[in-house]
Amino acid sequence: MEVDVRTPIEKARDERHEKICNRYLQLTAENRDCKPHRIFAVIARELCMTVPGVKNVIVQKGLYQTASK
């Protein structure tokens, strides 16, 4: 049995990140010809976030890779 030691803020953040990832996967599957930035913008508008904030979550979760320099 594991004990969840996360704070309420951490739990809310993790839940929001899961929503972002699930919505990204759903939108990319439905709109294969759509550019990622447009999908980031849709998600940001839905969740009252910024586009860079949404992109950061998706990149950290490994769902999108940025161009390497």
PDB file with SEQRES, HELIX, SHEET and CRYST1 records, atoms N, CA, C and O in Angstrom:
SEQRES   1 A   69  MET GLU VAL ASP VAL ARG THR PRO ILE GLU LYS ALA ARG          
SEQRES   2 A   69  ASP GLU ARG HIS GLU LYS ILE CYS ASN ARG TYR LEU GLN          
SEQRES   3 A   69  LEU THR ALA GLU ASN ARG ASP CYS LYS PRO HIS ARG ILE          
SEQRES   4 A   69  PHE ALA VAL ILE ALA ARG GLU LEU CYS MET THR VAL PRO          
SEQRES   5 A   69  GLY VAL LYS ASN VAL ILE VAL GLN LYS GLY LEU TYR GLN          
SEQRES   6 A   69  THR ALA SER LYS                                              
HELIX    1 AA1 PRO A    8  GLU A   30  1                                  23    
HELIX    2 AA2 PRO A   36  LEU A   47  1                                  12    
HELIX    3 AA3 VAL A   51  GLN A   60  1                                  10    
CRYST1    1.000    1.000    1.000  90.00  90.00  90.00 P 1           1          
ATOM      1  N   MET A   1       0.829  -1.174   0.000  1.00  0.00           N  
ATOM      2  CA  MET A   1       0.000   0.000   0.000  1.00  0.00           C  
ATOM      3  C   MET A   1       0.878   1.244   0.000  1.00  0.00           C  
ATOM      4  O   MET A   1       1.753   1.408   0.850  1.00  0.00           O  
ATOM      5  N   GLU A   2       0.623   2.121  -0.977  1.00  0.00           N  
ATOM      6  CA  GLU A   2       1.412   3.340  -1.093  1.00  0.00           C  
ATOM      7  C   GLU A   2       0.648   4.520  -0.498  1.00  0.00           C  
ATOM      8  O   GLU A   2      -0.575   4.609  -0.598  1.00  0.00           O  
ATOM      9  N   VAL A   3       1.385   5.397   0.104  1.00  0.00           N  
ATOM     10  CA  VAL A   3       0.800   6.594   0.689  1.00  0.00           C  
ATOM     11  C   VAL A   3       1.090   7.762  -0.254  1.00  0.00           C  
ATOM     12  O   VAL A   3       2.236   7.980  -0.647  1.00  0.00           O  
ATOM     13  N   ASP A   4       0.057   8.504  -0.610  1.00  0.00           N  
ATOM     14  CA  ASP A   4       0.216   9.662  -1.483  1.00  0.00           C  
ATOM     15  C   ASP A   4       0.605  10.856  -0.631  1.00  0.00           C  
ATOM     16  O   ASP A   4      -0.200  11.351   0.159  1.00  0.00           O  
ATOM     17  N   VAL A   5       1.843  11.321  -0.789  1.00  0.00           N  
ATOM     18  CA  VAL A   5       2.341  12.409   0.040  1.00  0.00           C  
ATOM     19  C   VAL A   5       2.334  13.748  -0.698  1.00  0.00           C  
ATOM     20  O   VAL A   5       2.909  14.726  -0.220  1.00  0.00           O  
ATOM     21  N   ARG A   6       1.685  13.789  -1.858  1.00  0.00           N  
ATOM     22  CA  ARG A   6       1.612  15.038  -2.619  1.00  0.00           C  
ATOM     23  C   ARG A   6       0.666  16.019  -1.927  1.00  0.00           C  
ATOM     24  O   ARG A   6      -0.309  15.627  -1.287  1.00  0.00           O  
ATOM     25  N   THR A   7       0.980  17.289  -2.074  1.00  0.00           N  
ATOM     26  CA  THR A   7       0.113  18.340  -1.531  1.00  0.00           C  
ATOM     27  C   THR A   7      -1.096  18.508  -2.452  1.00  0.00           C  
ATOM     28  O   THR A   7      -1.071  18.037  -3.589  1.00  0.00           O  
ATOM     29  N   PRO A   8      -2.141  19.166  -1.985  1.00  0.00           N  
ATOM     30  CA  PRO A   8      -3.308  19.406  -2.853  1.00  0.00           C  
ATOM     31  C   PRO A   8      -2.958  20.177  -4.132  1.00  0.00           C  
ATOM     32  O   PRO A   8      -3.545  19.941  -5.188  1.00  0.00           O  
ATOM     33  N   ILE A   9      -2.004  21.092  -4.025  1.00  0.00           N  
ATOM     34  CA  ILE A   9      -1.575  21.853  -5.210  1.00  0.00           C  
ATOM     35  C   ILE A   9      -0.893  20.927  -6.210  1.00  0.00           C  
ATOM     36  O   ILE A   9      -1.133  21.033  -7.413  1.00  0.00           O  
ATOM     37  N   GLU A  10      -0.055  20.028  -5.732  1.00  0.00           N  
ATOM     38  CA  GLU A  10       0.618  19.071  -6.623  1.00  0.00           C  
ATOM     39  C   GLU A  10      -0.387  18.128  -7.274  1.00  0.00           C  
ATOM     40  O   GLU A  10      -0.247  17.787  -8.449  1.00  0.00           O  
ATOM     41  N   LYS A  11      -1.380  17.713  -6.534  1.00  0.00           N  
ATOM     42  CA  LYS A  11      -2.412  16.836  -7.087  1.00  0.00           C  
ATOM     43  C   LYS A  11      -3.194  17.561  -8.176  1.00  0.00           C  
ATOM     44  O   LYS A  11      -3.480  16.979  -9.223  1.00  0.00           O  
ATOM     45  N   ALA A  12      -3.542  18.817  -7.944  1.00  0.00           N  
ATOM     46  CA  ALA A  12      -4.278  19.610  -8.930  1.00  0.00           C  
ATOM     47  C   ALA A  12      -3.431  19.823 -10.185  1.00  0.00           C  
ATOM     48  O   ALA A  12      -3.940  19.749 -11.303  1.00  0.00           O  
ATOM     49  N   ARG A  13      -2.146  20.087  -9.996  1.00  0.00           N  
ATOM     50  CA  ARG A  13      -1.241  20.276 -11.132  1.00  0.00           C  
ATOM     51  C   ARG A  13      -1.145  19.010 -11.964  1.00  0.00           C  
ATOM     52  O   ARG A  13      -1.222  19.063 -13.191  1.00  0.00           O  
ATOM     53  N   ASP A  14      -0.977  17.872 -11.301  1.00  0.00           N  
ATOM     54  CA  ASP A  14      -0.875  16.602 -12.012  1.00  0.00           C  
ATOM     55  C   ASP A  14      -2.159  16.287 -12.776  1.00  0.00           C  
ATOM     56  O   ASP A  14      -2.113  15.759 -13.887  1.00  0.00           O  
ATOM     57  N   GLU A  15      -3.293  16.612 -12.181  1.00  0.00           N  
ATOM     58  CA  GLU A  15      -4.578  16.395 -12.842  1.00  0.00           C  
ATOM     59  C   GLU A  15      -4.709  17.291 -14.082  1.00  0.00           C  
ATOM     60  O   GLU A  15      -5.180  16.848 -15.130  1.00  0.00           O  
ATOM     61  N   ARG A  16      -4.286  18.555 -13.950  1.00  0.00           N  
ATOM     62  CA  ARG A  16      -4.326  19.486 -15.081  1.00  0.00           C  
ATOM     63  C   ARG A  16      -3.396  19.022 -16.197  1.00  0.00           C  
ATOM     64  O   ARG A  16      -3.754  19.097 -17.372  1.00  0.00           O  
ATOM     65  N   HIS A  17      -2.211  18.546 -15.840  1.00  0.00           N  
ATOM     66  CA  HIS A  17      -1.269  18.045 -16.840  1.00  0.00           C  
ATOM     67  C   HIS A  17      -1.835  16.834 -17.567  1.00  0.00           C  
ATOM     68  O   HIS A  17      -1.638  16.686 -18.773  1.00  0.00           O  
ATOM     69  N   GLU A  18      -2.529  15.975 -16.851  1.00  0.00           N  
ATOM     70  CA  GLU A  18      -3.157  14.807 -17.476  1.00  0.00           C  
ATOM     71  C   GLU A  18      -4.243  15.243 -18.458  1.00  0.00           C  
ATOM     72  O   GLU A  18      -4.373  14.664 -19.536  1.00  0.00           O  
ATOM     73  N   LYS A  19      -5.024  16.263 -18.089  1.00  0.00           N  
ATOM     74  CA  LYS A  19      -6.051  16.787 -18.993  1.00  0.00           C  
ATOM     75  C   LYS A  19      -5.425  17.340 -20.260  1.00  0.00           C  
ATOM     76  O   LYS A  19      -5.925  17.116 -21.362  1.00  0.00           O  
ATOM     77  N   ILE A  20      -4.319  18.070 -20.093  1.00  0.00           N  
ATOM     78  CA  ILE A  20      -3.628  18.654 -21.247  1.00  0.00           C  
ATOM     79  C   ILE A  20      -3.146  17.552 -22.184  1.00  0.00           C  
ATOM     80  O   ILE A  20      -3.352  17.636 -23.395  1.00  0.00           O  
ATOM     81  N   CYS A  21      -2.512  16.532 -21.642  1.00  0.00           N  
ATOM     82  CA  CYS A  21      -1.984  15.440 -22.462  1.00  0.00           C  
ATOM     83  C   CYS A  21      -3.093  14.666 -23.163  1.00  0.00           C  
ATOM     84  O   CYS A  21      -2.978  14.353 -24.348  1.00  0.00           O  
ATOM     85  N   ASN A  22      -4.157  14.359 -22.446  1.00  0.00           N  
ATOM     86  CA  ASN A  22      -5.272  13.630 -23.053  1.00  0.00           C  
ATOM     87  C   ASN A  22      -5.921  14.435 -24.165  1.00  0.00           C  
ATOM     88  O   ASN A  22      -6.251  13.893 -25.219  1.00  0.00           O  
ATOM     89  N   ARG A  23      -6.105  15.731 -23.932  1.00  0.00           N  
ATOM     90  CA  ARG A  23      -6.724  16.588 -24.952  1.00  0.00           C  
ATOM     91  C   ARG A  23      -5.813  16.717 -26.167  1.00  0.00           C  
ATOM     92  O   ARG A  23      -6.298  16.724 -27.298  1.00  0.00           O  
ATOM     93  N   TYR A  24      -4.510  16.817 -25.957  1.00  0.00           N  
ATOM     94  CA  TYR A  24      -3.553  16.894 -27.067  1.00  0.00           C  
ATOM     95  C   TYR A  24      -3.625  15.631 -27.923  1.00  0.00           C  
ATOM     96  O   TYR A  24      -3.675  15.712 -29.150  1.00  0.00           O  
ATOM     97  N   LEU A  25      -3.631  14.475 -27.280  1.00  0.00           N  
ATOM     98  CA  LEU A  25      -3.711  13.222 -28.023  1.00  0.00           C  
ATOM     99  C   LEU A  25      -5.025  13.120 -28.796  1.00  0.00           C  
ATOM    100  O   LEU A  25      -5.050  12.646 -29.932  1.00  0.00           O  
ATOM    101  N   GLN A  26      -6.103  13.562 -28.179  1.00  0.00           N  
ATOM    102  CA  GLN A  26      -7.415  13.522 -28.836  1.00  0.00           C  
ATOM    103  C   GLN A  26      -7.439  14.442 -30.054  1.00  0.00           C  
ATOM    104  O   GLN A  26      -7.886  14.038 -31.128  1.00  0.00           O  
ATOM    105  N   LEU A  27      -6.964  15.665 -29.895  1.00  0.00           N  
ATOM    106  CA  LEU A  27      -7.003  16.624 -30.994  1.00  0.00           C  
ATOM    107  C   LEU A  27      -6.064  16.256 -32.130  1.00  0.00           C  
ATOM    108  O   LEU A  27      -6.397  16.474 -33.295  1.00  0.00           O  
ATOM    109  N   THR A  28      -4.900  15.704 -31.818  1.00  0.00           N  
ATOM    110  CA  THR A  28      -3.985  15.308 -32.887  1.00  0.00           C  
ATOM    111  C   THR A  28      -4.540  14.122 -33.665  1.00  0.00           C  
ATOM    112  O   THR A  28      -4.308  14.007 -34.868  1.00  0.00           O  
ATOM    113  N   ALA A  29      -5.266  13.244 -32.991  1.00  0.00           N  
ATOM    114  CA  ALA A  29      -5.872  12.110 -33.686  1.00  0.00           C  
ATOM    115  C   ALA A  29      -7.018  12.567 -34.593  1.00  0.00           C  
ATOM    116  O   ALA A  29      -7.197  12.032 -35.687  1.00  0.00           O  
ATOM    117  N   GLU A  30      -7.786  13.547 -34.142  1.00  0.00           N  
ATOM    118  CA  GLU A  30      -8.920  14.041 -34.917  1.00  0.00           C  
ATOM    119  C   GLU A  30      -8.498  14.966 -36.054  1.00  0.00           C  
ATOM    120  O   GLU A  30      -9.176  15.029 -37.079  1.00  0.00           O  
ATOM    121  N   ASN A  31      -7.387  15.683 -35.886  1.00  0.00           N  
ATOM    122  CA  ASN A  31      -6.949  16.699 -36.854  1.00  0.00           C  
ATOM    123  C   ASN A  31      -5.508  16.435 -37.274  1.00  0.00           C  
ATOM    124  O   ASN A  31      -4.598  17.155 -36.865  1.00  0.00           O  
ATOM    125  N   ARG A  32      -5.306  15.429 -38.069  1.00  0.00           N  
ATOM    126  CA  ARG A  32      -3.950  15.026 -38.442  1.00  0.00           C  
ATOM    127  C   ARG A  32      -3.222  16.075 -39.285  1.00  0.00           C  
ATOM    128  O   ARG A  32      -1.992  16.122 -39.270  1.00  0.00           O  
ATOM    129  N   ASP A  33      -3.946  16.907 -40.009  1.00  0.00           N  
ATOM    130  CA  ASP A  33      -3.308  17.905 -40.862  1.00  0.00           C  
ATOM    131  C   ASP A  33      -3.071  19.238 -40.151  1.00  0.00           C  
ATOM    132  O   ASP A  33      -2.557  20.175 -40.763  1.00  0.00           O  
ATOM    133  N   CYS A  34      -3.426  19.337 -38.910  1.00  0.00           N  
ATOM    134  CA  CYS A  34      -3.310  20.566 -38.134  1.00  0.00           C  
ATOM    135  C   CYS A  34      -1.910  20.654 -37.501  1.00  0.00           C  
ATOM    136  O   CYS A  34      -1.374  19.663 -37.006  1.00  0.00           O  
ATOM    137  N   LYS A  35      -1.341  21.856 -37.532  1.00  0.00           N  
ATOM    138  CA  LYS A  35      -0.016  22.073 -36.936  1.00  0.00           C  
ATOM    139  C   LYS A  35      -0.103  22.028 -35.406  1.00  0.00           C  
ATOM    140  O   LYS A  35      -1.125  22.411 -34.836  1.00  0.00           O  
ATOM    141  N   PRO A  36       0.959  21.565 -34.739  1.00  0.00           N  
ATOM    142  CA  PRO A  36       0.943  21.448 -33.274  1.00  0.00           C  
ATOM    143  C   PRO A  36       0.657  22.765 -32.558  1.00  0.00           C  
ATOM    144  O   PRO A  36      -0.050  22.780 -31.551  1.00  0.00           O  
ATOM    145  N   HIS A  37       1.199  23.869 -33.068  1.00  0.00           N  
ATOM    146  CA  HIS A  37       0.994  25.152 -32.382  1.00  0.00           C  
ATOM    147  C   HIS A  37      -0.492  25.515 -32.323  1.00  0.00           C  
ATOM    148  O   HIS A  37      -0.954  26.071 -31.326  1.00  0.00           O  
ATOM    149  N   ARG A  38      -1.227  25.212 -33.364  1.00  0.00           N  
ATOM    150  CA  ARG A  38      -2.659  25.510 -33.361  1.00  0.00           C  
ATOM    151  C   ARG A  38      -3.376  24.664 -32.306  1.00  0.00           C  
ATOM    152  O   ARG A  38      -4.289  25.143 -31.634  1.00  0.00           O  
ATOM    153  N   ILE A  39      -2.958  23.412 -32.166  1.00  0.00           N  
ATOM    154  CA  ILE A  39      -3.555  22.540 -31.147  1.00  0.00           C  
ATOM    155  C   ILE A  39      -3.202  23.041 -29.752  1.00  0.00           C  
ATOM    156  O   ILE A  39      -4.041  23.024 -28.851  1.00  0.00           O  
ATOM    157  N   PHE A  40      -1.956  23.489 -29.573  1.00  0.00           N  
ATOM    158  CA  PHE A  40      -1.560  24.070 -28.288  1.00  0.00           C  
ATOM    159  C   PHE A  40      -2.453  25.264 -27.956  1.00  0.00           C  
ATOM    160  O   PHE A  40      -2.869  25.431 -26.809  1.00  0.00           O  
ATOM    161  N   ALA A  41      -2.747  26.094 -28.960  1.00  0.00           N  
ATOM    162  CA  ALA A  41      -3.571  27.285 -28.743  1.00  0.00           C  
ATOM    163  C   ALA A  41      -4.992  26.914 -28.339  1.00  0.00           C  
ATOM    164  O   ALA A  41      -5.580  27.563 -27.474  1.00  0.00           O  
ATOM    165  N   VAL A  42      -5.546  25.877 -28.957  1.00  0.00           N  
ATOM    166  CA  VAL A  42      -6.905  25.437 -28.612  1.00  0.00           C  
ATOM    167  C   VAL A  42      -6.950  24.966 -27.160  1.00  0.00           C  
ATOM    168  O   VAL A  42      -7.856  25.324 -26.407  1.00  0.00           O  
ATOM    169  N   ILE A  43      -5.966  24.164 -26.783  1.00  0.00           N  
ATOM    170  CA  ILE A  43      -5.917  23.644 -25.409  1.00  0.00           C  
ATOM    171  C   ILE A  43      -5.717  24.790 -24.414  1.00  0.00           C  
ATOM    172  O   ILE A  43      -6.354  24.818 -23.362  1.00  0.00           O  
ATOM    173  N   ALA A  44      -4.837  25.732 -24.745  1.00  0.00           N  
ATOM    174  CA  ALA A  44      -4.581  26.868 -23.860  1.00  0.00           C  
ATOM    175  C   ALA A  44      -5.857  27.678 -23.638  1.00  0.00           C  
ATOM    176  O   ALA A  44      -6.138  28.111 -22.520  1.00  0.00           O  
ATOM    177  N   ARG A  45      -6.624  27.881 -24.706  1.00  0.00           N  
ATOM    178  CA  ARG A  45      -7.874  28.631 -24.593  1.00  0.00           C  
ATOM    179  C   ARG A  45      -8.878  27.886 -23.719  1.00  0.00           C  
ATOM    180  O   ARG A  45      -9.566  28.493 -22.898  1.00  0.00           O  
ATOM    181  N   GLU A  46      -8.959  26.570 -23.898  1.00  0.00           N  
ATOM    182  CA  GLU A  46      -9.905  25.761 -23.126  1.00  0.00           C  
ATOM    183  C   GLU A  46      -9.587  25.750 -21.629  1.00  0.00           C  
ATOM    184  O   GLU A  46     -10.496  25.752 -20.799  1.00  0.00           O  
ATOM    185  N   LEU A  47      -8.303  25.739 -21.289  1.00  0.00           N  
ATOM    186  CA  LEU A  47      -7.892  25.606 -19.893  1.00  0.00           C  
ATOM    187  C   LEU A  47      -7.395  26.914 -19.274  1.00  0.00           C  
ATOM    188  O   LEU A  47      -6.838  26.914 -18.176  1.00  0.00           O  
ATOM    189  N   CYS A  48      -7.601  28.033 -19.986  1.00  0.00           N  
ATOM    190  CA  CYS A  48      -7.179  29.349 -19.495  1.00  0.00           C  
ATOM    191  C   CYS A  48      -5.690  29.367 -19.140  1.00  0.00           C  
ATOM    192  O   CYS A  48      -5.296  29.804 -18.058  1.00  0.00           O  
ATOM    193  N   MET A  49      -4.880  28.884 -20.074  1.00  0.00           N  
ATOM    194  CA  MET A  49      -3.430  28.862 -19.901  1.00  0.00           C  
ATOM    195  C   MET A  49      -2.787  29.586 -21.075  1.00  0.00           C  
ATOM    196  O   MET A  49      -3.476  30.036 -21.991  1.00  0.00           O  
ATOM    197  N   THR A  50      -1.466  29.694 -21.042  1.00  0.00           N  
ATOM    198  CA  THR A  50      -0.740  30.260 -22.168  1.00  0.00           C  
ATOM    199  C   THR A  50      -0.299  29.129 -23.090  1.00  0.00           C  
ATOM    200  O   THR A  50      -0.186  27.977 -22.673  1.00  0.00           O  
ATOM    201  N   VAL A  51      -0.050  29.480 -24.354  1.00  0.00           N  
ATOM    202  CA  VAL A  51       0.417  28.481 -25.317  1.00  0.00           C  
ATOM    203  C   VAL A  51       1.774  27.907 -24.889  1.00  0.00           C  
ATOM    204  O   VAL A  51       1.947  26.689 -24.933  1.00  0.00           O  
ATOM    205  N   PRO A  52       2.750  28.742 -24.474  1.00  0.00           N  
ATOM    206  CA  PRO A  52       4.013  28.179 -24.011  1.00  0.00           C  
ATOM    207  C   PRO A  52       3.856  27.247 -22.801  1.00  0.00           C  
ATOM    208  O   PRO A  52       4.586  26.265 -22.668  1.00  0.00           O  
ATOM    209  N   GLY A  53       2.903  27.566 -21.928  1.00  0.00           N  
ATOM    210  CA  GLY A  53       2.659  26.700 -20.770  1.00  0.00           C  
ATOM    211  C   GLY A  53       2.169  25.331 -21.185  1.00  0.00           C  
ATOM    212  O   GLY A  53       2.613  24.314 -20.652  1.00  0.00           O  
ATOM    213  N   VAL A  54       1.249  25.303 -22.141  1.00  0.00           N  
ATOM    214  CA  VAL A  54       0.729  24.030 -22.650  1.00  0.00           C  
ATOM    215  C   VAL A  54       1.833  23.264 -23.367  1.00  0.00           C  
ATOM    216  O   VAL A  54       1.997  22.061 -23.163  1.00  0.00           O  
ATOM    217  N   LYS A  55       2.591  23.966 -24.210  1.00  0.00           N  
ATOM    218  CA  LYS A  55       3.678  23.316 -24.961  1.00  0.00           C  
ATOM    219  C   LYS A  55       4.704  22.720 -24.000  1.00  0.00           C  
ATOM    220  O   LYS A  55       5.193  21.612 -24.218  1.00  0.00           O  
ATOM    221  N   ASN A  56       5.027  23.448 -22.947  1.00  0.00           N  
ATOM    222  CA  ASN A  56       6.009  22.975 -21.967  1.00  0.00           C  
ATOM    223  C   ASN A  56       5.559  21.657 -21.335  1.00  0.00           C  
ATOM    224  O   ASN A  56       6.360  20.735 -21.185  1.00  0.00           O  
ATOM    225  N   VAL A  57       4.290  21.568 -20.968  1.00  0.00           N  
ATOM    226  CA  VAL A  57       3.763  20.338 -20.363  1.00  0.00           C  
ATOM    227  C   VAL A  57       3.862  19.186 -21.356  1.00  0.00           C  
ATOM    228  O   VAL A  57       4.308  18.096 -20.999  1.00  0.00           O  
ATOM    229  N   ILE A  58       3.451  19.417 -22.590  1.00  0.00           N  
ATOM    230  CA  ILE A  58       3.438  18.360 -23.600  1.00  0.00           C  
ATOM    231  C   ILE A  58       4.849  17.897 -23.930  1.00  0.00           C  
ATOM    232  O   ILE A  58       5.077  16.703 -24.126  1.00  0.00           O  
ATOM    233  N   VAL A  59       5.798  18.824 -23.993  1.00  0.00           N  
ATOM    234  CA  VAL A  59       7.193  18.455 -24.254  1.00  0.00           C  
ATOM    235  C   VAL A  59       7.764  17.665 -23.078  1.00  0.00           C  
ATOM    236  O   VAL A  59       8.450  16.663 -23.284  1.00  0.00           O  
ATOM    237  N   GLN A  60       7.490  18.102 -21.853  1.00  0.00           N  
ATOM    238  CA  GLN A  60       7.996  17.408 -20.663  1.00  0.00           C  
ATOM    239  C   GLN A  60       7.459  15.980 -20.581  1.00  0.00           C  
ATOM    240  O   GLN A  60       8.166  15.079 -20.129  1.00  0.00           O  
ATOM    241  N   LYS A  61       6.225  15.770 -21.010  1.00  0.00           N  
ATOM    242  CA  LYS A  61       5.614  14.431 -20.965  1.00  0.00           C  
ATOM    243  C   LYS A  61       6.063  13.562 -22.127  1.00  0.00           C  
ATOM    244  O   LYS A  61       5.725  12.380 -22.180  1.00  0.00           O  
ATOM    245  N   GLY A  62       6.820  14.131 -23.060  1.00  0.00           N  
ATOM    246  CA  GLY A  62       7.373  13.359 -24.172  1.00  0.00           C  
ATOM    247  C   GLY A  62       6.409  13.135 -25.326  1.00  0.00           C  
ATOM    248  O   GLY A  62       6.623  12.239 -26.143  1.00  0.00           O  
ATOM    249  N   LEU A  63       5.353  13.933 -25.405  1.00  0.00           N  
ATOM    250  CA  LEU A  63       4.380  13.763 -26.489  1.00  0.00           C  
ATOM    251  C   LEU A  63       4.747  14.571 -27.728  1.00  0.00           C  
ATOM    252  O   LEU A  63       4.203  14.327 -28.806  1.00  0.00           O  
ATOM    253  N   TYR A  64       5.653  15.521 -27.592  1.00  0.00           N  
ATOM    254  CA  TYR A  64       6.056  16.380 -28.701  1.00  0.00           C  
ATOM    255  C   TYR A  64       7.525  16.698 -28.537  1.00  0.00           C  
ATOM    256  O   TYR A  64       7.988  16.975 -27.430  1.00  0.00           O  
ATOM    257  N   GLN A  65       8.264  16.659 -29.645  1.00  0.00           N  
ATOM    258  CA  GLN A  65       9.678  16.983 -29.592  1.00  0.00           C  
ATOM    259  C   GLN A  65       9.921  18.254 -30.378  1.00  0.00           C  
ATOM    260  O   GLN A  65       9.464  18.395 -31.512  1.00  0.00           O  
ATOM    261  N   THR A  66      10.641  19.173 -29.773  1.00  0.00           N  
ATOM    262  CA  THR A  66      10.983  20.413 -30.457  1.00  0.00           C  
ATOM    263  C   THR A  66      12.151  20.173 -31.394  1.00  0.00           C  
ATOM    264  O   THR A  66      12.889  19.200 -31.243  1.00  0.00           O  
ATOM    265  N   ALA A  67      12.314  21.051 -32.351  1.00  0.00           N  
ATOM    266  CA  ALA A  67      13.426  20.929 -33.284  1.00  0.00           C  
ATOM    267  C   ALA A  67      14.724  21.176 -32.537  1.00  0.00           C  
ATOM    268  O   ALA A  67      14.825  22.133 -31.770  1.00  0.00           O  
ATOM    269  N   SER A  68      15.707  20.334 -32.749  1.00  0.00           N  
ATOM    270  CA  SER A  68      16.997  20.517 -32.064  1.00  0.00           C  
ATOM    271  C   SER A  68      17.804  21.557 -32.809  1.00  0.00           C  
ATOM    272  O   SER A  68      17.706  21.691 -34.028  1.00  0.00           O  
ATOM    273  N   LYS A  69      18.593  22.282 -32.063  1.00  0.00           N  
ATOM    274  CA  LYS A  69      19.403  23.363 -32.652  1.00  0.00           C  
ATOM    275  C   LYS A  69      20.728  22.865 -33.103  1.00  0.00           C  
ATOM    276  O   LYS A  69      21.534  23.637 -33.621  1.00  0.00           O  
TER     277      LYS A  69                                                      
END                                                                             
